[in-house]
Amino acid sequence: MPYYTVIPYAYFLKTRLIGRFQRLSWCFIYFVPSILLFFTFQESLSYAGVFNCVLGILIINYIYENGYLQNDVKTVQNEANPTMRLELATLKKLNLYWGRLISLRVFILAALLGLYYLIDLDLFKTLYLVFVSMVLQALYLVYNSCRGRINLFLILPLSYIRFYGFILPFVPVRESFEFLCFTIILYPLSKTLEFSKQEKFSLDLLSKAVGNVDVFRIKYYFFVVLLLLIFVLVGANGNRIYAVIAFYYLVYRTMGFLLITRKQSILREFETLSKSDYRK
Protein backbone atom coordinates (compact mmCIF):
# COMPACT_ATOMS: atom_id res chain seq x y z
CA MET A 1 0.00 0.00 0.00
CA PRO A 2 1.55 3.37 -0.98
CA TYR A 3 2.58 5.30 2.13
CA TYR A 4 0.80 8.46 1.02
CA THR A 5 -2.59 6.69 1.08
CA VAL A 6 -2.42 5.99 4.82
CA ILE A 7 -0.26 8.69 6.43
CA PRO A 8 -2.33 11.73 7.48
CA TYR A 9 -2.00 14.70 5.11
CA ALA A 10 0.32 12.77 2.77
CA TYR A 11 -2.29 12.13 0.07
CA PHE A 12 -3.28 15.80 -0.03
CA LEU A 13 0.36 16.81 -0.44
CA LYS A 14 0.96 14.15 -3.08
CA THR A 15 -2.05 14.80 -5.31
CA ARG A 16 -3.30 18.34 -4.62
CA LEU A 17 -0.54 20.53 -3.22
CA ILE A 18 2.01 20.03 -5.96
CA GLY A 19 4.89 22.45 -5.81
CA ARG A 20 6.37 24.73 -3.17
CA PHE A 21 4.23 27.72 -4.09
CA GLN A 22 0.95 25.83 -3.58
CA ARG A 23 2.12 24.41 -0.28
CA LEU A 24 3.28 27.79 0.98
CA SER A 25 0.01 29.35 -0.16
CA TRP A 26 -1.95 26.69 1.73
CA CYS A 27 -0.08 27.56 4.92
CA PHE A 28 -1.17 31.18 4.60
CA ILE A 29 -4.75 30.36 3.60
CA TYR A 30 -5.41 27.51 6.02
CA PHE A 31 -2.99 27.09 8.89
CA VAL A 32 -2.34 30.70 9.91
CA PRO A 33 -5.96 31.94 10.20
CA SER A 34 -7.43 28.64 11.43
CA ILE A 35 -4.84 28.13 14.16
CA LEU A 36 -5.16 31.77 15.23
CA LEU A 37 -8.91 31.32 15.51
CA PHE A 38 -8.50 28.05 17.43
CA PHE A 39 -6.35 29.62 20.14
CA THR A 40 -8.81 32.47 20.50
CA PHE A 41 -11.04 29.94 22.26
CA GLN A 42 -8.25 28.67 24.53
CA GLU A 43 -7.89 30.17 27.99
CA SER A 44 -4.12 30.03 27.69
CA LEU A 45 -1.39 28.63 25.48
CA SER A 46 -0.72 25.12 26.74
CA TYR A 47 0.68 21.81 25.56
CA ALA A 48 -2.82 20.33 25.71
CA GLY A 49 -4.13 23.11 23.47
CA VAL A 50 -1.33 22.60 20.96
CA PHE A 51 -1.92 18.84 20.81
CA ASN A 52 -5.68 19.35 20.51
CA CYS A 53 -5.08 21.71 17.61
CA VAL A 54 -2.63 19.43 15.78
CA LEU A 55 -4.69 16.27 16.26
CA GLY A 56 -7.92 18.06 15.39
CA ILE A 57 -6.45 19.28 12.11
CA LEU A 58 -5.08 15.82 11.30
CA ILE A 59 -8.40 14.10 12.07
CA ILE A 60 -10.57 16.47 10.04
CA ASN A 61 -8.19 16.45 7.09
CA TYR A 62 -7.83 12.66 7.26
CA ILE A 63 -11.59 12.41 6.75
CA TYR A 64 -11.36 14.95 3.94
CA GLU A 65 -8.67 12.84 2.28
CA ASN A 66 -11.11 9.92 2.31
CA GLY A 67 -13.15 11.97 -0.12
CA TYR A 68 -10.12 12.59 -2.31
CA LEU A 69 -9.31 8.89 -2.38
CA GLN A 70 -12.86 7.87 -3.19
CA ASN A 71 -12.94 10.40 -6.02
CA ASP A 72 -9.55 9.43 -7.44
CA VAL A 73 -10.04 5.66 -7.19
CA LYS A 74 -13.77 5.01 -7.50
CA THR A 75 -15.60 8.05 -8.88
CA VAL A 76 -13.25 8.44 -11.85
CA GLN A 77 -14.41 5.06 -13.15
CA ASN A 78 -17.84 6.52 -13.87
CA GLU A 79 -16.68 9.73 -15.56
CA ALA A 80 -16.25 10.31 -19.28
CA ASN A 81 -13.21 12.58 -18.98
CA PRO A 82 -11.88 12.13 -15.45
CA THR A 83 -8.91 13.94 -13.97
CA MET A 84 -6.39 11.17 -13.32
CA ARG A 85 -4.20 11.93 -10.32
CA LEU A 86 -2.81 8.42 -9.85
CA GLU A 87 -0.73 6.23 -12.09
CA LEU A 88 -2.62 3.34 -13.68
CA ALA A 89 -0.65 0.70 -11.76
CA THR A 90 -1.33 2.46 -8.44
CA LEU A 91 -5.00 2.87 -9.33
CA LYS A 92 -5.38 -0.85 -10.05
CA LYS A 93 -3.64 -1.76 -6.80
CA LEU A 94 -5.83 0.54 -4.72
CA ASN A 95 -8.94 -0.84 -6.40
CA LEU A 96 -7.81 -4.37 -5.63
CA TYR A 97 -7.07 -3.65 -1.97
CA TRP A 98 -9.72 -0.98 -1.41
CA GLY A 99 -11.31 -2.76 1.55
CA ARG A 100 -7.93 -3.24 3.21
CA LEU A 101 -7.06 0.43 2.64
CA ILE A 102 -10.31 1.66 4.21
CA SER A 103 -9.86 -0.68 7.19
CA LEU A 104 -6.35 0.61 7.76
CA ARG A 105 -7.48 4.22 7.52
CA VAL A 106 -10.34 3.58 9.99
CA PHE A 107 -7.83 2.05 12.42
CA ILE A 108 -5.50 5.06 12.11
CA LEU A 109 -8.43 7.45 12.54
CA ALA A 110 -9.56 5.60 15.67
CA ALA A 111 -6.01 5.84 17.05
CA LEU A 112 -5.93 9.59 16.41
CA LEU A 113 -9.30 10.03 18.13
CA GLY A 114 -8.05 7.95 21.05
CA LEU A 115 -5.04 10.24 21.44
CA TYR A 116 -7.34 13.24 21.14
CA TYR A 117 -9.42 11.96 24.07
CA LEU A 118 -6.38 11.14 26.21
CA ILE A 119 -5.08 14.72 26.03
CA ASP A 120 -7.59 16.06 28.57
CA LEU A 121 -10.06 13.15 28.97
CA ASP A 122 -12.91 15.31 27.71
CA LEU A 123 -15.50 12.90 26.33
CA PHE A 124 -17.86 15.66 25.15
CA LYS A 125 -15.24 17.33 22.94
CA THR A 126 -14.15 13.98 21.54
CA LEU A 127 -17.70 12.92 20.70
CA TYR A 128 -18.35 16.35 19.22
CA LEU A 129 -15.35 15.93 16.92
CA VAL A 130 -16.51 12.41 16.03
CA PHE A 131 -19.93 13.82 15.09
CA VAL A 132 -18.39 16.59 12.97
CA SER A 133 -16.17 14.00 11.26
CA MET A 134 -19.16 11.78 10.49
CA VAL A 135 -21.03 14.71 8.97
CA LEU A 136 -17.98 15.54 6.84
CA GLN A 137 -17.68 11.95 5.64
CA ALA A 138 -21.39 11.78 4.79
CA LEU A 139 -21.25 15.06 2.86
CA TYR A 140 -18.26 13.87 0.84
CA LEU A 141 -19.97 10.58 0.00
CA VAL A 142 -22.88 12.58 -1.42
CA TYR A 143 -20.49 14.94 -3.20
CA ASN A 144 -18.69 12.07 -4.94
CA SER A 145 -21.98 10.37 -5.84
CA CYS A 146 -23.50 13.38 -7.59
CA ARG A 147 -22.50 15.47 -10.55
CA GLY A 148 -24.37 18.73 -10.92
CA ARG A 149 -25.20 21.97 -9.17
CA ILE A 150 -25.71 20.17 -5.89
CA ASN A 151 -21.92 19.79 -5.78
CA LEU A 152 -21.56 23.57 -5.75
CA PHE A 153 -23.81 23.89 -2.71
CA LEU A 154 -21.92 21.09 -0.94
CA ILE A 155 -18.64 22.95 -1.32
CA LEU A 156 -19.67 25.42 1.38
CA PRO A 157 -20.26 22.89 4.22
CA LEU A 158 -17.32 20.75 3.09
CA SER A 159 -14.86 23.64 3.16
CA TYR A 160 -16.43 24.98 6.36
CA ILE A 161 -15.84 21.76 8.28
CA ARG A 162 -12.36 21.42 6.87
CA PHE A 163 -11.39 24.90 8.03
CA TYR A 164 -13.28 25.13 11.30
CA GLY A 165 -14.44 21.62 12.23
CA PHE A 166 -11.56 21.10 14.65
CA ILE A 167 -12.41 24.41 16.38
CA LEU A 168 -16.13 23.72 16.91
CA PRO A 169 -15.73 21.55 20.07
CA PHE A 170 -14.07 24.51 21.82
CA VAL A 171 -16.58 27.21 20.89
CA PRO A 172 -18.85 28.10 23.85
CA VAL A 173 -22.52 27.38 23.19
CA ARG A 174 -23.47 31.05 23.69
CA GLU A 175 -21.05 32.02 20.88
CA SER A 176 -21.88 29.20 18.47
CA PHE A 177 -24.31 31.12 16.25
CA GLU A 178 -22.00 34.13 16.02
CA PHE A 179 -19.05 31.84 15.23
CA LEU A 180 -21.02 30.05 12.51
CA CYS A 181 -22.15 33.26 10.79
CA PHE A 182 -18.80 35.05 10.79
CA THR A 183 -16.63 32.06 9.88
CA ILE A 184 -18.84 31.22 6.90
CA ILE A 185 -18.00 34.56 5.30
CA LEU A 186 -14.30 34.36 6.17
CA TYR A 187 -13.54 31.66 3.61
CA PRO A 188 -16.18 29.03 2.67
CA LEU A 189 -18.61 31.49 1.05
CA SER A 190 -15.83 33.06 -1.01
CA LYS A 191 -14.65 29.65 -2.21
CA THR A 192 -18.19 28.62 -3.14
CA LEU A 193 -18.69 31.77 -5.20
CA GLU A 194 -15.35 31.21 -6.95
CA PHE A 195 -16.34 27.65 -7.85
CA SER A 196 -19.54 28.95 -9.45
CA LYS A 197 -17.40 30.06 -12.41
CA GLN A 198 -16.82 26.46 -13.49
CA GLU A 199 -18.61 25.72 -16.76
CA LYS A 200 -20.13 22.48 -15.47
CA PHE A 201 -22.44 24.45 -13.16
CA SER A 202 -23.82 26.64 -16.00
CA LEU A 203 -24.38 29.64 -13.73
CA ASP A 204 -23.64 32.38 -16.23
CA LEU A 205 -25.06 35.32 -14.27
CA LEU A 206 -23.25 34.40 -11.06
CA SER A 207 -20.08 33.66 -13.00
CA LYS A 208 -20.19 37.10 -14.63
CA ALA A 209 -20.85 38.73 -11.26
CA VAL A 210 -17.72 37.09 -9.85
CA GLY A 211 -15.64 38.00 -12.90
CA ASN A 212 -11.88 37.81 -12.51
CA VAL A 213 -11.28 35.59 -9.48
CA ASP A 214 -8.22 37.49 -8.22
CA VAL A 215 -10.04 40.82 -8.39
CA PHE A 216 -13.17 39.29 -6.87
CA ARG A 217 -11.22 38.09 -3.84
CA ILE A 218 -9.96 41.59 -3.11
CA LYS A 219 -13.42 43.11 -3.48
CA TYR A 220 -14.97 40.35 -1.38
CA TYR A 221 -12.60 40.72 1.55
CA PHE A 222 -12.72 44.51 1.38
CA PHE A 223 -16.48 44.29 1.86
CA VAL A 224 -16.16 41.68 4.63
CA VAL A 225 -13.61 43.82 6.49
CA LEU A 226 -15.95 46.83 6.32
CA LEU A 227 -18.87 44.73 7.52
CA LEU A 228 -16.97 43.29 10.47
CA LEU A 229 -15.51 46.67 11.41
CA ILE A 230 -19.06 47.98 11.71
CA PHE A 231 -19.82 45.23 14.23
CA VAL A 232 -16.67 46.10 16.17
CA LEU A 233 -17.46 49.83 16.18
CA VAL A 234 -20.98 49.29 17.51
CA GLY A 235 -19.49 47.56 20.51
CA ALA A 236 -19.30 43.88 19.60
CA ASN A 237 -15.70 43.50 20.79
CA GLY A 238 -15.84 39.73 20.48
CA ASN A 239 -15.91 40.16 16.72
CA ARG A 240 -12.45 41.70 16.56
CA ILE A 241 -10.77 38.38 15.83
CA TYR A 242 -12.99 37.87 12.78
CA ALA A 243 -12.19 41.38 11.53
CA VAL A 244 -8.47 40.71 12.04
CA ILE A 245 -8.61 37.47 10.05
CA ALA A 246 -10.67 39.10 7.29
CA PHE A 247 -8.09 41.91 7.07
CA TYR A 248 -5.34 39.28 6.95
CA TYR A 249 -7.07 37.62 3.99
CA LEU A 250 -7.51 41.00 2.30
CA VAL A 251 -3.79 41.77 2.60
CA TYR A 252 -2.83 38.27 1.44
CA ARG A 253 -5.15 38.35 -1.58
CA THR A 254 -4.03 41.86 -2.53
CA MET A 255 -0.36 40.90 -2.37
CA GLY A 256 -1.07 37.77 -4.39
CA PHE A 257 -2.87 39.79 -7.05
CA LEU A 258 -0.02 42.30 -7.27
CA LEU A 259 2.57 39.53 -7.59
CA ILE A 260 0.56 37.79 -10.32
CA THR A 261 0.08 41.08 -12.17
CA ARG A 262 3.78 41.85 -11.91
CA LYS A 263 4.72 38.38 -13.16
CA GLN A 264 2.37 38.71 -16.15
CA SER A 265 3.79 42.14 -16.93
CA ILE A 266 7.34 40.77 -16.91
CA LEU A 267 6.31 37.89 -19.20
CA ARG A 268 4.68 40.31 -21.65
CA GLU A 269 7.81 42.48 -21.67
CA PHE A 270 9.96 39.41 -22.27
CA GLU A 271 7.76 38.27 -25.16
CA THR A 272 7.91 41.75 -26.70
CA LEU A 273 11.68 41.90 -26.39
CA SER A 274 12.10 38.40 -27.79
CA LYS A 275 10.19 39.44 -30.92
CA SER A 276 12.32 42.54 -31.45
CA ASP A 277 15.26 42.43 -33.83
CA TYR A 278 18.31 44.14 -32.35
CA ARG A 279 20.62 43.12 -35.21
CA LYS A 280 19.76 46.21 -37.29
Beta strands, then each sheet from edge to edge (+ up, - down):
end
